[in-house]
Amino acid sequence: MMKKVVYGFSQKLFVVPFLILALILSACGKTENTQSNVKAGDGTSKDGKTSISMAFPSYNASYLPVFVAEKNKLFEKNNLVVSITKVQGGVIALRGLQTNEFQIISSLPESVINGIASGANIKLIGTFDDQSMYSIYATSDIKKPEDLKGQVVATNRTGNGTDIQLRWWLQHNGLEPDKDVRIIEAGENSTRLQALVTGQAKLTILSQPTDLKAEAAGMHKLSLMRDDLKTYNHNMLIANGEFLKNNPEAAKGFMAAIAEATEYAKKPENKEEMVQIIMEKLEMSQGDAEKSVDFVLPALADKGKANIEGLEWAVKTAKEAGMLTGDITIDQLYDDSYIVD
């Protein structure tokens, strides 16, 4: 039985959580379908197959299980037709999930916790990876965390999941955010890296493949988040509640396809094939694809099952950061009944 953990009402209230929730409910933006030959899903069934539309807020090697499932026709094996759309950020993905434009999305857990606590009809059903996929990059003069005192670091935006992890890392290394270091909002991965290149900041947090661009630009990796943050779920799978209610077998089929694809991807004899998939999907050089595969494979979660301690960490830190403004249990947040054992 899943462990039940309850977190109370936060005493630190910020404007940011309400802004994020408002954006989730009302934001709109451009989407780009990455499979133009496949009709977008709406959770309906036709010819014995259920149509699912899935959204990614980014497109990187972390989604290797999906790429493998597509290539090996594992979705079809589970009577699914899955289309994938890249959207402009997690807020847009969440809005589309709530309106059932998308039936499943991928996102950081912190980005959806307050939405679920506030009554959004969505549910975490699994994860692609059970380790952080972030790395800490710094300019060449920053050799250790202590060198950051009095300096500027770049975050995405205050209060989102990326920001929470960066602030946690600073505190974990003895630095008090907004006191020992000044934190500026620099936006997405590419613009955070640009803040380092232009000298606006000395350190930031990056995910792949931007980490490879950081190395090419002369930045150095100060830390792997997974070395410090031992329990985490990064690219989680979140589903629309009505979809889950009306299509439970389709949700199980989706997770079964992800589980089989993950198992296939992690087999040593298939590594070369994984490199080729990443080269084709992300238009990477072989060298960069090899680095990405080496980084991603150890973090892929067996069967797509989330780490409960990682979920507890996400709830706790979201509360401390002021993102979580209500009560929530792990049972309310995550349903592992769609995982195929």
HELIX and SHEET records of a PDB file:
HELIX    1   1 VAL A   15  SER A   26  1                                  12    
HELIX    2   2 ALA A   61  TYR A   63  5                                   3    
HELIX    3   3 LEU A   64  LYS A   71  1                                   8    
HELIX    4   4 LEU A   74  LYS A   77  1                                   4    
HELIX    5   5 GLY A   90  GLN A   98  1                                   9    
HELIX    6   6 GLU A  110  ALA A  117  1                                   8    
HELIX    7   7 PRO A  145  LEU A  148  5                                   4    
HELIX    8   8 GLY A  161  HIS A  172  1                                  12    
HELIX    9   9 ASN A  189  VAL A  197  1                                   9    
HELIX   10  10 THR A  210  ALA A  216  1                                   7    
HELIX   11  11 MET A  225  ASP A  228  1                                   4    
HELIX   12  12 GLY A  241  ASN A  246  1                                   6    
HELIX   13  13 PRO A  248  LYS A  266  1                                  19    
HELIX   14  14 PRO A  268  ASN A  270  5                                   3    
HELIX   15  15 LYS A  271  LEU A  282  1                                  12    
HELIX   16  16 GLN A  286  VAL A  296  1                                  11    
HELIX   17  17 LEU A  297  ALA A  299  5                                   3    
HELIX   18  18 ASP A  302  GLY A  304  5                                   3    
HELIX   19  19 ILE A  308  GLU A  320  1                                  13    
HELIX   20  20 ILE A  330  LEU A  333  1                                   4    
HELIX   21  21 ASP A  336  TYR A  338  5                                   3    
SHEET    1   A 2 VAL A   6  TYR A   7  0                                        
SHEET    2   A 2 ILE A 328  THR A 329 -1                                        
SHEET    1   B 4 THR A  31  ASN A  33  0                                        
SHEET    2   B 4 LEU A  80  VAL A  87 -1                                        
SHEET    3   B 4 LYS A  49  PHE A  56  1                                        
SHEET    4   B 4 SER A  45  LYS A  46 -1                                        
SHEET    1   C 6 THR A  31  ASN A  33  0                                        
SHEET    2   C 6 LEU A  80  VAL A  87 -1                                        
SHEET    3   C 6 LYS A  49  PHE A  56  1                                        
SHEET    4   C 6 ILE A 104  SER A 107  1                                        
SHEET    5   C 6 MET A 236  ASN A 240 -1                                        
SHEET    6   C 6 ILE A 122  THR A 127 -1                                        
SHEET    1   D 5 ARG A 182  GLU A 185  0                                        
SHEET    2   D 5 VAL A 152  THR A 155  1                                        
SHEET    3   D 5 LEU A 203  SER A 207  1                                        
SHEET    4   D 5 TYR A 134  ALA A 138 -1                                        
SHEET    5   D 5 HIS A 220  LEU A 224 -1                                        
END                                                                             
